[in-house]
Amino acid sequence: MEKAKELKESLFRPNNNGWETLKEEERKKVFDFSNKYINFINTAKTERECVKVLTEILEKHNFKNIESQTNLKAGDKVYYINRNKNIYAAVIGSDDLKNGFNIVGAHIDSPRLDLKPNPLYECEELALLKTHYYGGIKKYQWVNIPLSMHGVIMTKDNKKIEINIGENKNDPIFTIADLLPHLSSQQEKKKLQDAIAGEDLNILVGSIPYETEEEITEKVKLNILNLLNKKYGIVERDFVSSEIEFVPSMKAKSLGFDESLVAGYGQDDRVCAYTSLKALLNIDNPKRTSICLLADKEEIGSMGNTGMSSRVFEYFLNELLEKTIGNKPGLLDSCLKSSRVLSADVTAGYNPNFPNIYEKNNESYIGHGISVIKYTGSASKGGASDANAEFVGYIRNLFEKNNIAYQNSEMGKIGIGGGGTIAYILADRGADVIDCGVPVISMHSPYEITSKFDIYNAYKAYKTFYQDE
């Protein structure tokens, strides 16, 4: 019997709950790290706020804006901000940059509700805002929850007004009013995806009419605009040149009697963004130049000049080359071909409430470590970046050698669904890429769930990858 047990341990794939492997000192590190992460996602709820907070962190760790630097050498730390919505940071390695980079790429946008260009209207003495949802959401999850308002408004004289309402305890909040059960019999007969239409996601913002003896219409709308004008100096047309996002105002907190989990909005993909940047901050003098890439627009296809499909990241890489070894035609292509990339994006964690959609041998489990995903896409691997066996073997051996808790997975049964990341974009440019991120339960919902053990192991995994030669 003992021989069979030993044989099983040597031959079977490990599938251990990570918490059981931790000593008290390591467990304390997990909780301390996760508490700082909770503070981060409570502070940075949009991509612009992420860039602002992360830039402050980078500068405290002696990173310099690359555009202020003439020459770079091994050990130098630089960053570049693209239109206040995505950011790249690098630590210059001692190896020749022509031999490639170690890149960890995450995204900092999350599903949300954006305002339409002409959002404000009055209906039956209530003021509301029209929205257009951003990213893959279940629309019914966004009604009857507290929402906060974030973003910027550009006025006609090109003044930028920053908005943040609903996060402080004395702020008002906003919501989308759903039907009461007593009147929803017809609604409840609809398919789940049709019960709340996109055009029904209208945010309630006020009900007091403007005080006047004049006979005018839309007094509630006028009162709201008057309040906004007094506080921010804006008029209705200024909404046209704005980027206003409504996100859940609930605070991220520890979840469970044992406080082992984190519940909060925007963990896809800020959990990987935070851990990958924190890992970069804690390396010095790597052999290969290490880069943390934090992109925008992943949730809607990575398009646009702040998305991963833009060439702005290549501009940053060209700046690195020009200010270290000097640039020349074709050098960047050669560097990318020799680069290694972890596409740091979350994946679905197994949810015991819905066992039938999972293929249990190939799923990610909460508390079992970071998930390494060879391919994403859907059905026949459509739209996937499929990492080659050699690169998968390299990552596997790297993690095992450094005691990183990891698991290998897909996302649900074949044909049930699917998803994509930025992996294919960097793979198209010649780099070796694999998806590697934190499992999440209730992904894309207003209140996602992760394991503190997995969060800390993501940090350890990214740090190990940055430092590898």
C-alpha positions as CSV (number, residue, x, y, z in Angstrom):
1,M,0.0,0.0,0.0
2,E,2.7,2.4,0.9
3,K,4.5,1.8,-2.4
4,A,1.3,2.5,-4.3
5,K,0.8,5.7,-2.3
6,E,4.3,6.9,-3.1
7,L,3.9,6.0,-6.7
8,K,0.6,7.9,-6.9
9,E,2.3,11.0,-5.3
10,S,5.2,10.8,-7.8
11,L,3.0,10.3,-10.9
12,F,-0.2,12.2,-10.3
13,R,-0.6,15.9,-11.0
14,P,-0.6,17.8,-7.7
15,N,-4.0,19.4,-6.8
16,N,-3.5,20.9,-3.4
17,N,-5.3,23.6,-1.5
18,G,-2.6,26.2,-1.2
19,W,-3.6,27.3,2.3
20,E,-2.5,23.9,3.7
21,T,1.0,24.6,2.5
22,L,1.5,27.9,4.3
23,K,3.3,28.4,7.6
24,E,2.2,31.2,9.9
25,E,4.8,33.7,8.7
26,E,3.9,33.2,5.1
27,R,0.2,33.4,5.9
28,K,0.7,36.8,7.5
29,K,2.4,38.0,4.3
30,V,-0.6,36.8,2.2
31,F,-3.0,38.8,4.4
32,D,-0.8,41.9,4.6
33,F,-0.3,42.0,0.8
34,S,-4.0,41.5,0.2
35,N,-5.1,44.2,2.5
36,K,-2.9,46.7,0.5
37,Y,-4.5,45.3,-2.7
38,I,-8.0,45.9,-1.2
39,N,-7.1,49.6,-0.5
40,F,-5.9,49.9,-4.1
41,I,-9.1,48.6,-5.8
42,N,-11.1,50.9,-3.5
43,T,-9.1,53.9,-4.6
44,A,-8.7,53.1,-8.3
45,K,-12.1,52.2,-9.9
46,T,-11.5,53.4,-13.4
47,E,-8.5,53.1,-15.8
48,R,-7.7,56.8,-15.3
49,E,-7.7,56.5,-11.6
50,C,-5.5,53.4,-11.9
51,V,-3.0,55.3,-13.9
52,K,-3.0,58.2,-11.4
53,V,-2.5,55.9,-8.4
54,L,0.1,53.7,-10.0
55,T,2.1,56.7,-11.3
56,E,2.3,58.0,-7.7
57,I,3.5,54.5,-6.6
58,L,6.1,54.3,-9.4
59,E,7.5,57.7,-8.6
60,K,7.8,56.9,-4.9
61,H,10.0,53.9,-6.1
62,N,12.3,56.2,-8.2
63,F,10.8,55.5,-11.6
64,K,11.3,58.4,-14.0
65,N,9.2,59.4,-17.0
66,I,11.1,58.1,-20.0
67,E,10.5,61.3,-21.9
68,S,12.6,63.2,-19.3
69,Q,15.5,60.8,-19.8
70,T,18.2,61.1,-22.5
71,N,20.1,57.9,-21.9
72,L,19.4,54.7,-20.0
73,K,21.6,52.1,-18.4
74,A,21.2,48.9,-16.5
75,G,19.2,49.4,-13.3
76,D,17.4,52.5,-14.5
77,K,13.6,52.6,-13.9
78,V,11.3,54.4,-16.3
79,Y,7.6,54.6,-17.2
80,Y,5.4,56.1,-19.9
81,I,1.8,57.3,-19.7
82,N,-0.5,57.0,-22.7
83,R,-3.3,59.5,-22.7
84,N,-3.9,59.0,-18.9
85,K,-5.5,55.7,-19.6
86,N,-2.7,53.1,-19.8
87,I,0.8,52.9,-18.6
88,Y,4.1,51.0,-19.2
89,A,7.0,50.7,-16.7
90,A,10.4,49.1,-17.2
91,V,13.5,48.2,-15.2
92,I,16.5,48.1,-17.6
93,G,18.5,44.8,-17.4
94,S,22.2,44.2,-17.7
95,D,21.7,42.0,-20.8
96,D,21.7,43.5,-24.3
97,L,18.1,44.6,-25.1
98,K,18.4,43.0,-28.5
99,N,18.0,39.7,-26.7
100,G,14.4,40.5,-25.8
101,F,12.4,41.5,-22.8
102,N,10.5,39.8,-20.0
103,I,7.0,41.3,-20.2
104,V,4.0,41.0,-17.9
105,G,0.9,42.5,-19.5
106,A,-2.4,43.2,-17.7
107,H,-5.4,45.5,-18.4
108,I,-6.9,48.2,-16.1
109,D,-10.3,48.7,-17.7
110,S,-13.3,46.8,-16.3
111,P,-17.0,46.4,-17.3
112,R,-19.1,49.4,-16.4
113,L,-21.8,51.8,-17.5
114,D,-20.7,54.8,-19.7
115,L,-22.8,57.8,-20.3
116,K,-24.3,58.4,-23.7
117,P,-23.3,61.7,-25.4
118,N,-26.7,63.3,-24.6
119,P,-27.5,61.5,-21.4
120,L,-29.7,63.7,-19.2
121,Y,-33.4,63.7,-19.5
122,E,-36.6,64.1,-17.4
123,C,-39.5,61.6,-17.3
124,E,-42.5,62.1,-15.1
125,E,-40.6,64.5,-12.8
126,L,-37.6,62.2,-12.3
127,A,-34.2,63.1,-13.8
128,L,-32.2,60.2,-15.3
129,L,-29.1,59.5,-17.3
130,K,-28.9,57.3,-20.4
131,T,-26.0,54.8,-20.4
132,H,-24.2,52.5,-22.8
133,Y,-22.8,49.5,-21.1
134,Y,-19.1,48.8,-21.6
135,G,-17.7,45.2,-21.8
136,G,-19.5,41.9,-21.2
137,I,-22.0,42.4,-18.4
138,K,-25.1,40.6,-17.2
139,K,-27.4,43.6,-17.3
140,Y,-29.8,42.4,-14.6
141,Q,-26.9,42.5,-12.1
142,W,-26.5,46.3,-12.5
143,V,-30.0,47.3,-11.3
144,N,-30.9,48.3,-7.7
145,I,-27.3,48.5,-6.6
146,P,-25.5,51.7,-5.4
147,L,-23.5,53.3,-8.2
148,S,-20.8,56.0,-8.1
149,M,-19.9,58.5,-10.8
150,H,-16.3,58.8,-12.0
151,G,-14.6,60.5,-14.9
152,V,-13.7,63.7,-16.6
153,I,-15.6,66.5,-18.5
154,M,-13.9,68.8,-20.9
155,T,-15.6,72.2,-21.1
156,K,-15.8,74.4,-24.3
157,D,-12.8,76.4,-23.1
158,N,-10.8,73.1,-22.8
159,K,-10.9,73.0,-19.0
160,K,-10.8,69.5,-17.5
161,I,-13.2,68.8,-14.7
162,E,-12.7,65.6,-12.6
163,I,-15.7,63.9,-11.2
164,N,-15.9,61.5,-8.3
165,I,-19.3,61.2,-6.6
166,G,-20.5,58.3,-4.5
167,E,-17.3,56.9,-2.9
168,N,-17.0,59.1,0.3
169,K,-19.4,58.3,3.1
170,N,-21.1,61.7,2.9
171,D,-21.6,61.5,-0.9
172,P,-25.0,60.7,-2.5
173,I,-25.1,57.5,-4.6
174,F,-27.1,56.7,-7.7
175,T,-29.0,53.6,-8.9
176,I,-31.0,52.0,-11.7
177,A,-34.6,51.2,-10.5
178,D,-35.9,47.8,-11.3
179,L,-39.5,46.6,-11.3
180,L,-41.0,45.4,-8.0
181,P,-42.0,41.7,-7.8
182,H,-45.7,42.6,-7.6
183,L,-45.6,44.1,-11.2
184,S,-42.9,42.0,-12.8
185,S,-44.9,38.9,-14.0
186,Q,-44.3,39.7,-17.6
187,Q,-40.6,40.6,-17.0
188,E,-40.1,37.3,-15.3
189,K,-41.3,35.3,-18.3
190,K,-38.4,36.7,-20.4
191,K,-35.1,35.1,-20.8
192,L,-32.5,36.2,-18.3
193,Q,-30.6,38.2,-20.9
194,D,-33.7,40.0,-22.1
195,A,-35.3,40.8,-18.7
196,I,-33.3,44.1,-18.6
197,A,-32.7,45.7,-21.9
198,G,-29.6,47.9,-22.6
199,E,-31.9,50.9,-23.1
200,D,-33.4,50.2,-19.6
201,L,-30.1,50.9,-17.8
202,N,-31.1,54.5,-17.0
203,I,-29.6,56.0,-13.8
204,L,-31.8,57.9,-11.4
205,V,-30.2,61.2,-10.4
206,G,-32.8,63.5,-8.9
207,S,-36.4,64.5,-8.3
208,I,-36.6,68.1,-7.1
209,P,-38.0,70.7,-9.5
210,Y,-36.2,74.0,-10.0
211,E,-37.9,76.7,-8.0
212,T,-39.5,79.2,-10.2
213,E,-42.9,80.9,-10.8
214,E,-42.4,80.8,-14.6
215,E,-44.2,78.2,-16.7
216,I,-41.4,76.0,-18.0
217,T,-41.0,72.4,-18.7
218,E,-38.4,69.9,-17.4
219,K,-37.9,71.6,-14.1
220,V,-36.2,68.6,-12.5
221,K,-33.7,68.4,-15.3
222,L,-33.1,72.1,-15.0
223,N,-32.5,71.8,-11.3
224,I,-29.9,69.0,-11.8
225,L,-28.1,71.1,-14.5
226,N,-28.2,74.1,-12.2
227,L,-26.6,72.1,-9.4
228,L,-23.9,70.8,-11.7
229,N,-23.2,74.2,-13.1
230,K,-22.8,75.7,-9.6
231,K,-20.5,73.0,-8.5
232,Y,-18.5,72.2,-11.6
233,G,-19.2,75.1,-14.0
234,I,-20.6,72.8,-16.7
235,V,-23.5,73.0,-19.1
236,E,-25.5,70.2,-20.8
237,R,-23.4,70.3,-24.0
238,D,-20.3,69.5,-22.0
239,F,-21.4,65.9,-21.6
240,V,-20.5,65.5,-25.3
241,S,-16.8,66.0,-24.5
242,S,-16.8,63.8,-21.4
243,E,-15.8,60.3,-20.2
244,I,-18.1,59.5,-17.4
245,E,-18.3,56.0,-16.0
246,F,-20.7,54.6,-13.4
247,V,-19.3,51.8,-11.3
248,P,-20.5,50.0,-8.1
249,S,-19.9,52.2,-5.1
250,M,-19.7,49.2,-2.7
251,K,-16.3,48.9,-1.0
252,A,-14.1,45.9,-1.6
253,K,-13.7,43.9,1.6
254,S,-12.5,40.6,3.0
255,L,-15.0,37.8,2.5
256,G,-15.8,34.8,4.7
257,F,-15.5,34.0,8.4
258,D,-11.8,33.2,7.8
259,E,-11.3,36.4,5.7
260,S,-9.6,34.3,3.0
261,L,-11.3,35.9,0.1
262,V,-11.6,39.3,-1.5
263,A,-14.9,40.6,-2.7
264,G,-14.9,43.8,-4.8
265,Y,-15.5,45.5,-8.2
266,G,-13.0,45.6,-11.0
267,Q,-10.8,42.6,-10.0
268,D,-10.8,41.7,-13.7
269,D,-8.1,42.7,-14.3
270,R,-6.8,45.0,-11.6
271,V,-5.9,42.0,-9.5
272,C,-3.3,41.1,-12.1
273,A,-2.4,44.8,-12.8
274,Y,-1.6,45.4,-9.1
275,T,0.3,42.2,-8.5
276,S,2.4,42.6,-11.7
277,L,3.3,46.2,-10.9
278,K,4.1,45.4,-7.3
279,A,6.4,42.6,-8.5
280,L,8.2,45.0,-10.8
281,L,8.8,47.5,-7.9
282,N,10.6,44.8,-6.0
283,I,13.2,43.7,-8.4
284,D,16.6,45.3,-8.9
285,N,19.2,44.9,-11.6
286,P,17.6,42.1,-13.6
287,K,19.5,40.4,-16.3
288,R,16.7,40.8,-18.9
289,T,14.9,44.1,-19.2
290,S,11.6,43.7,-17.3
291,I,8.4,45.5,-18.4
292,C,5.0,45.8,-16.8
293,L,2.4,46.7,-19.4
294,L,-1.0,47.9,-18.3
295,A,-3.4,48.3,-21.2
296,D,-6.9,49.9,-21.6
297,K,-9.8,48.7,-23.8
298,E,-9.3,44.9,-23.3
299,E,-12.9,44.4,-22.3
300,I,-14.1,45.7,-25.8
301,G,-11.5,44.1,-28.0
302,S,-8.3,46.0,-27.2
303,M,-8.9,48.5,-30.0
304,G,-8.1,52.3,-30.0
305,N,-5.0,54.2,-29.2
306,T,-5.0,53.2,-25.6
307,G,-5.7,49.5,-26.3
308,M,-3.2,46.8,-26.9
309,S,-3.7,46.8,-30.6
310,S,-2.3,50.3,-30.9
311,R,1.4,50.9,-31.7
312,V,2.0,53.0,-28.6
313,F,3.6,50.1,-26.7
314,E,6.0,49.8,-29.6
315,Y,6.8,53.5,-29.3
316,F,7.8,52.8,-25.7
317,L,10.0,49.9,-26.7
318,N,11.6,52.0,-29.4
319,E,12.4,54.6,-26.8
320,L,14.0,52.0,-24.6
321,L,16.2,50.8,-27.5
322,E,17.1,54.3,-28.6
323,K,18.2,55.4,-25.1
324,T,20.2,52.3,-24.4
325,I,21.8,50.5,-27.3
326,G,20.6,52.7,-30.1
327,N,17.8,51.8,-32.5
328,K,17.9,50.7,-36.1
329,P,15.4,49.3,-38.6
330,G,14.2,45.8,-37.8
331,L,15.7,45.8,-34.3
332,L,12.3,46.0,-32.5
333,D,11.0,43.1,-34.5
334,S,14.0,41.0,-33.5
335,C,13.6,42.0,-29.8
336,L,9.9,41.1,-29.8
337,K,10.7,37.7,-31.4
338,S,13.1,37.0,-28.5
339,S,10.7,38.3,-25.8
340,R,8.8,36.3,-23.3
341,V,5.3,37.5,-22.2
342,L,2.9,36.5,-19.4
343,S,-0.6,37.8,-20.4
344,A,-1.7,38.5,-16.9
345,D,-5.4,38.2,-17.1
346,V,-7.9,36.5,-14.8
347,T,-9.8,33.3,-15.6
348,A,-13.0,31.8,-14.3
349,G,-12.8,30.1,-10.9
350,Y,-14.9,27.0,-10.3
351,N,-18.3,28.0,-8.8
352,P,-20.0,25.1,-6.9
353,N,-23.4,26.7,-7.5
354,F,-23.1,25.9,-11.2
355,P,-21.2,22.6,-11.6
356,N,-22.7,21.6,-14.9
357,I,-20.9,24.3,-17.0
358,Y,-17.4,23.2,-15.8
359,E,-15.2,20.3,-16.9
360,K,-13.7,19.6,-13.5
361,N,-10.3,18.2,-14.6
362,N,-9.5,21.4,-16.4
363,E,-10.8,24.2,-14.3
364,S,-9.2,26.8,-12.0
365,Y,-9.9,26.4,-8.3
366,I,-9.9,29.2,-5.8
367,G,-7.0,28.9,-3.4
368,H,-4.9,26.6,-5.6
369,G,-2.6,29.3,-7.0
370,I,-2.2,31.2,-10.2
371,S,-3.7,29.7,-13.4
372,V,-1.6,29.1,-16.4
373,I,-3.8,28.8,-19.5
374,K,-2.2,27.5,-22.8
375,Y,-5.1,28.8,-24.9
376,T,-8.3,30.8,-24.6
377,G,-10.8,31.5,-27.4
378,S,-14.0,29.6,-27.8
379,A,-15.2,26.2,-29.2
380,S,-12.5,25.3,-31.7
381,K,-10.0,27.6,-30.0
382,G,-11.3,30.4,-32.2
383,G,-9.5,33.7,-31.5
384,A,-7.0,32.0,-29.2
385,S,-3.3,32.4,-28.8
386,D,-2.1,28.8,-28.3
387,A,1.3,28.7,-26.6
388,N,3.8,26.2,-27.8
389,A,4.9,23.3,-25.7
390,E,8.4,24.6,-25.3
391,F,7.2,27.9,-23.7
392,V,4.6,26.1,-21.5
393,G,7.5,23.8,-20.3
394,Y,9.7,26.8,-19.6
395,I,6.9,28.5,-17.4
396,R,6.1,25.2,-15.7
397,N,9.7,24.5,-14.8
398,L,10.3,28.1,-13.7
399,F,7.3,28.0,-11.3
400,E,8.1,24.6,-9.9
401,K,11.7,25.4,-9.3
402,N,10.7,28.5,-7.4
403,N,7.8,26.9,-5.4
404,I,5.1,29.0,-7.1
405,A,1.6,27.4,-6.6
406,Y,0.1,27.2,-10.0
407,Q,-2.6,25.2,-11.9
408,N,-3.4,24.6,-15.5
409,S,-6.9,25.2,-16.8
410,E,-9.4,26.2,-19.5
411,M,-12.7,28.2,-19.0
412,G,-15.7,25.9,-18.9
413,K,-16.8,23.1,-21.1
414,I,-16.2,23.2,-24.8
415,G,-18.9,25.3,-26.5
416,I,-20.3,26.7,-23.3
417,G,-18.6,30.0,-23.8
418,G,-15.1,31.4,-24.0
419,G,-13.1,34.5,-23.7
420,G,-10.0,36.4,-24.9
421,T,-7.1,38.4,-23.6
422,I,-4.3,40.5,-25.0
423,A,-2.1,37.4,-25.5
424,Y,-2.8,37.0,-29.2
425,I,-1.8,40.6,-30.0
426,L,1.7,40.2,-28.5
427,A,2.0,36.7,-30.0
428,D,1.2,38.2,-33.5
429,R,4.2,40.4,-33.0
430,G,6.5,37.3,-32.5
431,A,6.8,37.0,-28.8
432,D,6.3,33.8,-26.8
433,V,3.1,34.4,-24.8
434,I,0.9,32.5,-22.3
435,D,-2.0,33.6,-20.2
436,C,-1.3,33.5,-16.5
437,G,-3.7,35.1,-14.0
438,V,-5.8,34.8,-10.9
439,P,-9.0,32.7,-10.8
440,V,-12.2,34.8,-10.2
441,I,-15.7,33.8,-9.1
442,S,-18.5,35.9,-10.5
443,M,-16.3,37.5,-13.1
444,H,-17.6,40.7,-14.7
445,S,-20.2,41.1,-12.0
446,P,-20.4,44.2,-9.8
447,Y,-18.8,42.2,-7.0
448,E,-16.1,39.7,-8.0
449,I,-14.4,37.2,-5.7
450,T,-10.8,36.1,-5.5
451,S,-8.6,34.2,-3.1
452,K,-5.9,36.0,-1.1
453,F,-3.7,33.0,-1.5
454,D,-4.0,33.2,-5.3
455,I,-3.4,37.0,-5.3
456,Y,-0.1,36.6,-3.4
457,N,1.0,33.8,-5.6
458,A,0.4,35.9,-8.7
459,Y,2.7,38.5,-7.2
460,K,5.4,35.8,-6.5
461,A,4.9,34.3,-10.0
462,Y,5.3,37.7,-11.8
463,K,8.3,38.6,-9.7
464,T,10.0,35.3,-10.4
465,F,9.3,35.7,-14.2
466,Y,10.7,39.2,-14.3
467,Q,14.0,38.1,-12.6
468,D,14.5,35.0,-14.8
469,E,17.5,35.1,-17.2
